[in-house]
Amino acid sequence: MDDFFGSGTDRNWYKYRSGTRVPTHATLAAVEKRCAGSRAVFDLGPGGVMLWAALAAPHAKLWEVIDVIFPEQKEWRNRGLLGIQEYAIHFERKLLPENYKAEIDYIAHSKGEQRNAVYLAYSRGEVKITPEVVAGVIAFWRLCSLVIFNMLSADYLLSGMMHALYDGQIFAPKLISAYGVI
């Protein structure tokens, strides 16, 4: 994109890159003409994943992000705290092989005394973490923090996701193939 719009020395482009200015519809359309698909990244997130909604959307929109992962469980959102507990159980089933579950100690992990089993399973190739799952876990964590319920489980899942994201292999392949090296 720098080839088309400048390397950041242009005042307007620098403000967009640094996040201090939001582009207008006209600017987004101009960028879309040069970099097809960029508008979807701006509106939703990388690869069409609802990452921006997971990070900043109002409470009601968080359920939509989680529903992408568990579409058959939409009725859980009507169960209040019990529904959130059900989601926690299903996230753990999706992200933790059985052999890791007996060893999980949320308190020891929060004190830095235990490695995160979600990340260990991911790094050993035992679970697949997709961009949709990352967005869902972020939305789940935000939902738990709003009601201050199930935070140890949500923190644990989010910590595992963040370690996996640090490796750069979850969102990066889609971005690199779509836009070249970023």
ZANUKE-228552 format. One record per residue: x, y, z of N, C-alpha, C in turn; residue number from 1. Coordinates in Angstrom, 3 decimals, padded with zeros to 6 digits, always signed. Layout:
% residues N
+----------+----------+----------+----------+----------+----------+----------+----------+----------+-----+
:      n_X :      n_Y :      n_Z :     ca_X :     ca_Y :     ca_Z :      c_X :      c_Y :      c_Z : num :
+----------+----------+----------+----------+----------+----------+----------+----------+----------+-----+
:        X :        Y :        Z :        X :        Y :        Z :        X :        Y :        Z : NUM :
...
+----------+----------+----------+----------+----------+----------+----------+----------+----------+-----+
//
This chain:
% residues 182
+----------+----------+----------+----------+----------+----------+----------+----------+----------+-----+
:      n_X :      n_Y :      n_Z :     ca_X :     ca_Y :     ca_Z :      c_X :      c_Y :      c_Z : num :
+----------+----------+----------+----------+----------+----------+----------+----------+----------+-----+
: +000.824 : -001.186 : +000.000 : +000.000 : +000.000 : +000.000 : +000.869 : +001.250 : +000.000 :   1 :
: +002.059 : +001.152 : +000.603 : +002.950 : +002.303 : +000.618 : +003.312 : +002.743 : -000.803 :   2 :
: +003.426 : +001.758 : -001.736 : +003.762 : +002.107 : -003.118 : +002.707 : +003.021 : -003.735 :   3 :
: +001.454 : +002.807 : -003.339 : +000.355 : +003.588 : -003.902 : +000.100 : +004.893 : -003.165 :   4 :
: +000.302 : +004.894 : -001.849 : -000.164 : +006.016 : -001.036 : +000.927 : +006.719 : -000.234 :   5 :
: +002.149 : +006.296 : -000.347 : +003.227 : +006.949 : +000.398 : +003.684 : +006.110 : +001.575 :   6 :
: +004.855 : +006.391 : +002.049 : +005.455 : +005.577 : +003.111 : +005.196 : +006.112 : +004.510 :   7 :
: +004.312 : +007.051 : +004.621 : +004.041 : +007.599 : +005.941 : +004.555 : +009.011 : +006.083 :   8 :
: +005.260 : +009.492 : +005.076 : +005.739 : +010.874 : +005.146 : +004.624 : +011.851 : +004.783 :   9 :
: +003.655 : +011.392 : +003.993 : +002.490 : +012.220 : +003.686 : +001.665 : +012.387 : +004.965 :  10 :
: +001.296 : +013.607 : +005.297 : +000.603 : +013.880 : +006.567 : -000.673 : +013.072 : +006.732 :  11 :
: -001.530 : +013.053 : +005.694 : -002.796 : +012.337 : +005.821 : -002.584 : +010.840 : +005.973 :  12 :
: -001.734 : +010.280 : +005.123 : -001.503 : +008.840 : +005.195 : -000.887 : +008.452 : +006.542 :  13 :
: -000.002 : +009.258 : +007.063 : +000.590 : +008.994 : +008.372 : -000.488 : +008.955 : +009.453 :  14 :
: -001.433 : +009.865 : +009.387 : -002.505 : +009.893 : +010.394 : -003.383 : +008.647 : +010.306 :  15 :
: -003.615 : +008.142 : +009.091 : -004.383 : +006.899 : +008.943 : -003.602 : +005.738 : +009.534 :  16 :
: -002.322 : +005.662 : +009.217 : -001.482 : +004.560 : +009.710 : -001.350 : +004.570 : +011.219 :  17 :
: -001.297 : +005.748 : +011.811 : -001.113 : +005.836 : +013.261 : -002.439 : +005.749 : +014.016 :  18 :
: -003.555 : +005.761 : +013.282 : -004.854 : +005.631 : +013.928 : -005.407 : +006.915 : +014.502 :  19 :
: -004.819 : +008.041 : +014.147 : -005.312 : +009.319 : +014.679 : -006.342 : +009.959 : +013.759 :  20 :
: -006.554 : +009.367 : +012.580 : -007.552 : +009.889 : +011.656 : -008.285 : +008.726 : +011.025 :  21 :
: -009.602 : +008.836 : +010.930 : -010.422 : +007.806 : +010.305 : -010.667 : +008.216 : +008.853 :  22 :
: -010.432 : +007.311 : +007.914 : -010.629 : +007.672 : +006.513 : -012.107 : +007.884 : +006.171 :  23 :
: -012.337 : +008.760 : +005.216 : -013.702 : +009.020 : +004.738 : -014.118 : +007.888 : +003.803 :  24 :
: -015.385 : +007.874 : +003.439 : -015.871 : +006.876 : +002.480 : -015.144 : +007.014 : +001.151 :  25 :
: -014.871 : +008.248 : +000.733 : -014.152 : +008.485 : -000.523 : -012.730 : +007.925 : -000.455 :  26 :
: -012.061 : +008.120 : +000.659 : -010.697 : +007.592 : +000.811 : -010.716 : +006.068 : +000.798 :  27 :
: -011.678 : +005.475 : +001.507 : -011.788 : +004.014 : +001.514 : -012.048 : +003.478 : +000.112 :  28 :
: -012.887 : +004.173 : -000.655 : -013.175 : +003.753 : -002.031 : -011.927 : +003.851 : -002.904 :  29 :
: -011.143 : +004.914 : -002.726 : -009.907 : +005.081 : -003.501 : -008.903 : +003.977 : -003.180 :  30 :
: -008.777 : +003.646 : -001.906 : -007.855 : +002.578 : -001.504 : -008.361 : +001.240 : -002.037 :  31 :
: -009.659 : +001.010 : -001.982 : -010.239 : -000.243 : -002.480 : -009.958 : -000.427 : -003.973 :  32 :
: -009.965 : +000.653 : -004.738 : -009.666 : +000.562 : -006.177 : -008.253 : +000.049 : -006.414 :  33 :
: -007.318 : +000.483 : -005.595 : -005.916 : +000.079 : -005.753 : -005.613 : -001.242 : -005.063 :  34 :
: -006.255 : -001.491 : -003.939 : -006.000 : -002.694 : -003.130 : -007.328 : -003.393 : -002.873 :  35 :
: -007.767 : -004.183 : -003.839 : -009.060 : -004.867 : -003.728 : -009.115 : -005.705 : -002.453 :  36 :
: -010.208 : -005.593 : -001.739 : -010.396 : -006.336 : -000.494 : -010.034 : -005.554 : +000.753 :  37 :
: -009.405 : -004.400 : +000.573 : -008.991 : -003.620 : +001.740 : -010.186 : -003.085 : +002.522 :  38 :
: -011.292 : -002.816 : +001.861 : -012.472 : -002.289 : +002.550 : -013.028 : -003.318 : +003.537 :  39 :
: -013.028 : -004.585 : +003.133 : -013.501 : -005.638 : +004.041 : -012.607 : -005.751 : +005.269 :  40 :
: -011.306 : -005.592 : +005.084 : -010.387 : -005.614 : +006.235 : -010.689 : -004.443 : +007.153 :  41 :
: -010.931 : -003.277 : +006.574 : -011.245 : -002.088 : +007.376 : -012.569 : -002.265 : +008.126 :  42 :
: -013.586 : -002.786 : +007.450 : -014.919 : -002.903 : +008.054 : -015.043 : -004.067 : +009.039 :  43 :
: -014.486 : -005.222 : +008.695 : -014.660 : -006.413 : +009.527 : -013.395 : -006.791 : +010.280 :  44 :
: -012.326 : -006.981 : +009.530 : -011.071 : -007.454 : +010.082 : -010.355 : -008.289 : +009.041 :  45 :
: -009.145 : -008.740 : +009.319 : -008.374 : -009.532 : +008.364 : -009.109 : -010.804 : +007.956 :  46 :
: -009.110 : -011.094 : +006.670 : -009.737 : -012.319 : +006.188 : -011.241 : -012.338 : +006.346 :  47 :
: -011.873 : -011.195 : +006.564 : -013.323 : -011.146 : +006.749 : -013.787 : -011.597 : +008.127 :  48 :
: -012.851 : -011.831 : +009.024 : -013.177 : -012.248 : +010.390 : -013.614 : -011.023 : +011.188 :  49 :
: -014.611 : -011.165 : +012.025 : -015.171 : -010.036 : +012.778 : -014.274 : -009.624 : +013.950 :  50 :
: -013.003 : -009.388 : +013.663 : -012.038 : -009.070 : +014.715 : -012.322 : -007.719 : +015.354 :  51 :
: -012.641 : -006.712 : +014.561 : -012.875 : -005.379 : +015.137 : -014.101 : -005.402 : +016.043 :  52 :
: -015.135 : -006.153 : +015.663 : -016.312 : -006.282 : +016.530 : -015.930 : -006.962 : +017.842 :  53 :
: -015.102 : -007.998 : +017.761 : -014.666 : -008.695 : +018.977 : -013.922 : -007.761 : +019.913 :  54 :
: -013.134 : -006.868 : +019.333 : -012.315 : -005.977 : +020.150 : -013.072 : -004.770 : +020.694 :  55 :
: -014.093 : -004.293 : +019.985 : -014.667 : -003.008 : +020.397 : -016.182 : -002.880 : +020.269 :  56 :
: -016.871 : -003.889 : +019.816 : -018.313 : -003.750 : +019.596 : -019.086 : -003.716 : +020.909 :  57 :
: -020.305 : -003.167 : +020.857 : -021.166 : -003.226 : +022.043 : -021.518 : -004.672 : +022.391 :  58 :
: -021.965 : -004.866 : +023.604 : -022.270 : -006.175 : +024.170 : -023.107 : -007.050 : +023.240 :  59 :
: -024.167 : -006.532 : +022.657 : -025.063 : -007.347 : +021.827 : -024.340 : -007.916 : +020.609 :  60 :
: -023.411 : -007.203 : +020.060 : -022.671 : -007.654 : +018.874 : -021.683 : -008.769 : +019.226 :  61 :
: -021.243 : -008.837 : +020.472 : -020.305 : -009.882 : +020.883 : -020.899 : -011.271 : +020.679 :  62 :
: -022.187 : -011.395 : +020.928 : -022.836 : -012.690 : +020.728 : -022.726 : -013.137 : +019.269 :  63 :
: -022.850 : -012.193 : +018.331 : -022.755 : -012.538 : +016.907 : -021.371 : -013.100 : +016.573 :  64 :
: -020.337 : -012.547 : +017.181 : -018.977 : -013.030 : +016.938 : -018.832 : -014.448 : +017.467 :  65 :
: -019.367 : -014.709 : +018.642 : -019.299 : -016.049 : +019.240 : -020.143 : -017.039 : +018.442 :  66 :
: -021.277 : -016.576 : +017.908 : -022.158 : -017.457 : +017.133 : -021.497 : -018.001 : +015.870 :  67 :
: -020.471 : -017.318 : +015.360 : -019.757 : -017.818 : +014.187 : -019.112 : -019.162 : +014.512 :  68 :
: -018.648 : -019.327 : +015.739 : -017.980 : -020.557 : +016.144 : -018.977 : -021.620 : +016.593 :  69 :
: -020.017 : -021.208 : +017.310 : -021.021 : -022.137 : +017.825 : -022.408 : -021.740 : +017.314 :  70 :
: -022.668 : -021.833 : +016.003 : -023.952 : -021.364 : +015.466 : -025.158 : -022.134 : +016.001 :  71 :
: -024.938 : -023.383 : +016.376 : -026.055 : -024.202 : +016.866 : -026.435 : -023.904 : +018.316 :  72 :
: -025.699 : -023.035 : +018.984 : -025.924 : -022.781 : +020.414 : -026.498 : -021.393 : +020.696 :  73 :
: -027.172 : -020.768 : +019.741 : -027.645 : -019.395 : +019.919 : -028.579 : -019.222 : +021.114 :  74 :
: -029.285 : -020.280 : +021.487 : -030.224 : -020.148 : +022.621 : -029.505 : -019.930 : +023.951 :  75 :
: -028.209 : -020.246 : +024.022 : -027.467 : -020.049 : +025.269 : -027.429 : -018.595 : +025.690 :  76 :
: -027.475 : -017.696 : +024.748 : -027.400 : -016.279 : +025.106 : -028.591 : -015.847 : +025.952 :  77 :
: -029.671 : -016.609 : +025.924 : -030.861 : -016.277 : +026.719 : -030.808 : -016.866 : +028.128 :  78 :
: -029.773 : -017.624 : +028.438 : -029.656 : -018.283 : +029.745 : -028.854 : -017.478 : +030.763 :  79 :
: -028.411 : -016.296 : +030.391 : -027.662 : -015.462 : +031.335 : -026.323 : -016.074 : +031.686 :  80 :
: -026.001 : -016.082 : +032.982 : -024.698 : -016.583 : +033.427 : -024.523 : -018.069 : +033.129 :  81 :
: -025.602 : -018.830 : +033.196 : -025.518 : -020.252 : +032.875 : -025.107 : -020.445 : +031.415 :  82 :
: -025.614 : -019.596 : +030.526 : -025.230 : -019.658 : +029.117 : -023.759 : -019.353 : +028.920 :  83 :
: -023.254 : -018.378 : +029.639 : -021.826 : -018.039 : +029.549 : -020.984 : -019.218 : +030.012 :  84 :
: -021.432 : -019.893 : +031.069 : -020.725 : -021.080 : +031.555 : -020.711 : -022.178 : +030.485 :  85 :
: -021.831 : -022.360 : +029.776 : -021.890 : -023.355 : +028.700 : -020.881 : -023.026 : +027.596 :  86 :
: -020.801 : -021.747 : +027.227 : -019.821 : -021.346 : +026.217 : -018.409 : -021.642 : +026.691 :  87 :
: -018.119 : -021.384 : +027.951 : -016.776 : -021.650 : +028.484 : -016.431 : -023.127 : +028.334 :  88 :
: -017.370 : -023.987 : +028.668 : -017.147 : -025.433 : +028.551 : -016.873 : -025.810 : +027.106 :  89 :
: -017.647 : -025.254 : +026.176 : -017.473 : -025.607 : +024.770 : -016.190 : -025.023 : +024.169 :  90 :
: -015.806 : -023.818 : +024.583 : -014.530 : -023.280 : +024.131 : -013.391 : -024.173 : +024.597 :  91 :
: -013.444 : -024.594 : +025.853 : -012.385 : -025.458 : +026.370 : -012.359 : -026.796 : +025.636 :  92 :
: -013.528 : -027.351 : +025.329 : -013.559 : -028.614 : +024.576 : -012.938 : -028.441 : +023.199 :  93 :
: -013.197 : -027.305 : +022.585 : -012.689 : -027.036 : +021.244 : -011.177 : -026.807 : +021.246 :  94 :
: -010.649 : -026.218 : +022.312 : -009.258 : -025.775 : +022.313 : -008.303 : -026.610 : +023.147 :  95 :
: -008.829 : -027.528 : +023.931 : -007.960 : -028.322 : +024.799 : -008.183 : -029.817 : +024.597 :  96 :
: -007.155 : -030.526 : +024.152 : -007.280 : -031.981 : +024.094 : -007.506 : -032.542 : +025.503 :  97 :
: -008.165 : -033.667 : +025.581 : -008.519 : -034.285 : +026.869 : -007.321 : -034.444 : +027.790 :  98 :
: -006.170 : -034.831 : +027.243 : -005.010 : -035.104 : +028.101 : -004.470 : -033.858 : +028.800 :  99 :
: -004.878 : -032.663 : +028.398 : -004.419 : -031.437 : +029.049 : -005.350 : -030.999 : +030.185 : 100 :
: -006.607 : -031.425 : +030.125 : -007.616 : -030.859 : +031.022 : -007.368 : -031.152 : +032.494 : 101 :
: -006.852 : -032.300 : +032.808 : -006.619 : -032.646 : +034.213 : -005.513 : -031.808 : +034.839 : 102 :
: -004.636 : -031.281 : +034.000 : -003.475 : -030.542 : +034.500 : -003.711 : -029.041 : +034.629 : 103 :
: -004.840 : -028.545 : +034.151 : -005.072 : -027.100 : +034.155 : -005.276 : -026.592 : +035.578 : 104 :
: -004.554 : -025.573 : +035.903 : -004.704 : -024.885 : +037.183 : -004.712 : -023.390 : +036.874 : 105 :
: -005.907 : -022.811 : +036.843 : -006.052 : -021.403 : +036.464 : -005.251 : -020.479 : +037.383 : 106 :
: -005.246 : -020.788 : +038.669 : -004.552 : -019.924 : +039.628 : -003.044 : -019.984 : +039.401 : 107 :
: -002.503 : -021.191 : +039.256 : -001.061 : -021.336 : +039.002 : -000.681 : -020.628 : +037.705 : 108 :
: -001.536 : -020.728 : +036.698 : -001.253 : -020.049 : +035.433 : -001.253 : -018.539 : +035.615 : 109 :
: -002.231 : -018.028 : +036.353 : -002.316 : -016.573 : +036.546 : -001.110 : -016.035 : +037.317 : 110 :
: -000.475 : -016.885 : +038.108 : +000.732 : -016.482 : +038.845 : +002.005 : -016.723 : +038.035 : 111 :
: +001.856 : -017.238 : +036.810 : +003.022 : -017.507 : +035.971 : +003.731 : -018.804 : +036.312 : 112 :
: +003.058 : -019.663 : +037.072 : +003.692 : -020.910 : +037.515 : +003.400 : -022.090 : +036.588 : 113 :
: +002.542 : -021.895 : +035.606 : +002.179 : -022.991 : +034.720 : +002.043 : -022.473 : +033.292 : 114 :
: +002.547 : -023.221 : +032.312 : +002.400 : -022.851 : +030.899 : +000.948 : -023.032 : +030.480 : 115 :
: +000.520 : -022.257 : +029.512 : -000.859 : -022.308 : +029.051 : -001.068 : -023.524 : +028.150 : 116 :
: -002.010 : -024.373 : +028.528 : -002.260 : -025.614 : +027.791 : -002.846 : -025.352 : +026.407 : 117 :
: -003.617 : -024.279 : +026.238 : -004.151 : -023.951 : +024.915 : -002.991 : -023.691 : +023.964 : 118 :
: -002.048 : -022.880 : +024.407 : -000.894 : -022.583 : +023.563 : -000.029 : -023.825 : +023.344 : 119 :
: +000.184 : -024.609 : +024.375 : +000.993 : -025.823 : +024.217 : +000.372 : -026.761 : +023.193 : 120 :
: -000.938 : -026.964 : +023.279 : -001.622 : -027.840 : +022.328 : -001.529 : -027.267 : +020.910 : 121 :
: -001.666 : -025.959 : +020.786 : -001.545 : -025.309 : +019.481 : -000.128 : -025.459 : +018.925 : 122 :
: +000.869 : -025.189 : +019.744 : +002.258 : -025.225 : +019.269 : +002.691 : -026.642 : +018.907 : 123 :
: +002.044 : -027.644 : +019.474 : +002.365 : -029.042 : +019.160 : +001.491 : -029.587 : +018.031 : 124 :
: +000.638 : -028.736 : +017.484 : -000.217 : -029.146 : +016.368 : -001.394 : -030.007 : +016.768 : 125 :
: -001.744 : -030.001 : +018.044 : -002.842 : -030.847 : +018.526 : -004.201 : -030.170 : +018.417 : 126 :
: -004.236 : -028.864 : +018.293 : -005.480 : -028.129 : +018.047 : -005.213 : -027.099 : +016.956 : 127 :
: -006.266 : -026.771 : +016.245 : -006.165 : -025.752 : +015.192 : -006.880 : -024.502 : +015.689 : 128 :
: -006.183 : -023.404 : +015.660 : -006.772 : -022.135 : +016.071 : -006.938 : -021.285 : +014.817 : 129 :
: -008.176 : -021.018 : +014.486 : -008.476 : -020.206 : +013.304 : -008.695 : -018.754 : +013.716 : 130 :
: -008.661 : -017.840 : +012.761 : -008.972 : -016.448 : +013.084 : -010.363 : -016.285 : +013.709 : 131 :
: -011.326 : -017.092 : +013.263 : -012.669 : -017.027 : +013.829 : -012.675 : -017.412 : +015.306 : 132 :
: -011.886 : -018.421 : +015.654 : -011.792 : -018.843 : +017.054 : -011.145 : -017.743 : +017.893 : 133 :
: -010.102 : -017.110 : +017.364 : -009.454 : -016.009 : +018.091 : -010.465 : -014.898 : +018.366 : 134 :
: -011.202 : -014.481 : +017.331 : -012.202 : -013.428 : +017.504 : -013.268 : -013.866 : +018.506 : 135 :
: -013.677 : -015.127 : +018.444 : -014.680 : -015.633 : +019.382 : -014.202 : -015.626 : +020.823 : 136 :
: -012.952 : -016.024 : +021.039 : -012.398 : -016.018 : +022.401 : -012.284 : -014.586 : +022.922 : 137 :
: -011.865 : -013.652 : +022.066 : -011.788 : -012.255 : +022.497 : -013.178 : -011.746 : +022.872 : 138 :
: -014.177 : -012.046 : +022.036 : -015.553 : -011.628 : +022.332 : -016.045 : -012.277 : +023.624 : 139 :
: -015.726 : -013.553 : +023.814 : -016.127 : -014.262 : +025.032 : -015.487 : -013.616 : +026.261 : 140 :
: -014.198 : -013.303 : +026.165 : -013.512 : -012.656 : +027.283 : -014.173 : -011.317 : +027.613 : 141 :
: -014.476 : -010.532 : +026.588 : -015.117 : -009.234 : +026.828 : -016.487 : -009.417 : +027.460 : 142 :
: -017.230 : -010.416 : +027.007 : -018.550 : -010.691 : +027.579 : -018.426 : -011.070 : +029.051 : 143 :
: -017.483 : -011.937 : +029.371 : -017.253 : -012.328 : +030.770 : -016.846 : -011.137 : +031.617 : 144 :
: -016.022 : -010.252 : +031.062 : -015.583 : -009.091 : +031.840 : -016.723 : -008.106 : +032.073 : 145 :
: -017.692 : -008.067 : +031.178 : -018.846 : -007.176 : +031.373 : -019.704 : -007.617 : +032.550 : 146 :
: -019.852 : -008.929 : +032.717 : -020.703 : -009.442 : +033.799 : -019.878 : -009.934 : +034.982 : 147 :
: -018.560 : -009.830 : +034.876 : -017.618 : -010.264 : +035.915 : -017.965 : -011.680 : +036.373 : 148 :
: -017.951 : -012.570 : +035.399 : -018.283 : -013.968 : +035.645 : -017.383 : -014.832 : +034.783 : 149 :
: -016.885 : -015.914 : +035.337 : -016.095 : -016.903 : +034.619 : -014.779 : -016.323 : +034.096 : 150 :
: -014.233 : -015.348 : +034.798 : -013.049 : -014.652 : +034.307 : -011.789 : -015.516 : +034.296 : 151 :
: -011.628 : -016.443 : +035.233 : -010.427 : -017.283 : +035.216 : -010.366 : -018.113 : +033.944 : 152 :
: -011.481 : -018.705 : +033.559 : -011.524 : -019.490 : +032.325 : -011.303 : -018.599 : +031.111 : 153 :
: -011.983 : -017.463 : +031.076 : -011.844 : -016.540 : +029.941 : -010.420 : -016.006 : +029.840 : 154 :
: -009.818 : -015.637 : +030.961 : -008.428 : -015.169 : +030.958 : -007.483 : -016.253 : +030.438 : 155 :
: -007.724 : -017.481 : +030.865 : -006.882 : -018.593 : +030.457 : -006.961 : -018.802 : +028.943 : 156 :
: -008.183 : -018.827 : +028.422 : -008.371 : -019.009 : +026.979 : -007.732 : -017.855 : +026.197 : 157 :
: -007.960 : -016.629 : +026.661 : -007.404 : -015.467 : +025.977 : -005.874 : -015.480 : +026.015 : 158 :
: -005.303 : -015.862 : +027.136 : -003.854 : -015.945 : +027.255 : -003.284 : -016.932 : +026.235 : 159 :
: -003.925 : -018.067 : +026.088 : -003.476 : -019.056 : +025.093 : -003.548 : -018.511 : +023.678 : 160 :
: -004.637 : -017.784 : +023.384 : -004.796 : -017.169 : +022.055 : -003.694 : -016.145 : +021.801 : 161 :
: -003.408 : -015.328 : +022.796 : -002.409 : -014.279 : +022.620 : -001.027 : -014.872 : +022.374 : 162 :
: -000.702 : -015.963 : +023.064 : +000.576 : -016.630 : +022.814 : +000.618 : -017.182 : +021.387 : 163 :
: -000.482 : -017.765 : +020.945 : -000.534 : -018.298 : +019.581 : -000.442 : -017.164 : +018.556 : 164 :
: -001.109 : -016.050 : +018.823 : -001.037 : -014.903 : +017.915 : +000.380 : -014.353 : +017.835 : 165 :
: +001.078 : -014.402 : +018.936 : +002.451 : -013.909 : +018.964 : +003.328 : -014.679 : +017.978 : 166 :
: +003.021 : -015.957 : +017.788 : +003.757 : -016.754 : +016.809 : +003.517 : -016.256 : +015.389 : 167 :
: +002.424 : -015.516 : +015.176 : +002.171 : -014.892 : +013.885 : +001.686 : -015.802 : +012.783 : 168 :
: +001.158 : -016.943 : +013.105 : +000.736 : -017.872 : +012.063 : -000.778 : -017.999 : +011.919 : 169 :
: -001.543 : -017.243 : +012.672 : -002.992 : -017.395 : +012.595 : -003.593 : -016.445 : +011.566 : 170 :
: -003.347 : -015.155 : +011.704 : -003.867 : -014.199 : +010.734 : -002.893 : -013.968 : +009.580 : 171 :
: -001.611 : -014.121 : +009.835 : -000.590 : -013.737 : +008.859 : -000.733 : -014.399 : +007.494 : 172 :
: -000.971 : -015.696 : +007.366 : -001.023 : -016.282 : +006.025 : -002.078 : -015.622 : +005.129 : 173 :
: -003.260 : -015.337 : +005.654 : -004.302 : -014.696 : +004.856 : -003.879 : -013.288 : +004.452 : 174 :
: -003.271 : -012.560 : +005.369 : -002.851 : -011.197 : +005.061 : -001.724 : -011.187 : +004.046 : 175 :
: -000.769 : -012.069 : +004.222 : +000.373 : -012.091 : +003.314 : -000.073 : -012.481 : +001.908 : 176 :
: -000.943 : -013.469 : +001.784 : -001.362 : -013.891 : +000.451 : -002.243 : -012.834 : -000.205 : 177 :
: -003.018 : -012.094 : +000.567 : -003.928 : -011.113 : -000.008 : -003.232 : -009.791 : -000.326 : 178 :
: -002.272 : -009.378 : +000.458 : -001.729 : -008.027 : +000.333 : -000.217 : -007.978 : +000.175 : 179 :
: +000.438 : -009.096 : +000.038 : +001.898 : -009.070 : +000.001 : +002.420 : -008.958 : +001.422 : 180 :
: +003.689 : -008.814 : +001.580 : +004.285 : -008.729 : +002.910 : +003.872 : -007.412 : +003.566 : 181 :
: +003.402 : -007.506 : +004.796 : +002.956 : -006.320 : +005.532 : +004.050 : -005.862 : +006.463 : 182 :
+----------+----------+----------+----------+----------+----------+----------+----------+----------+-----+
//
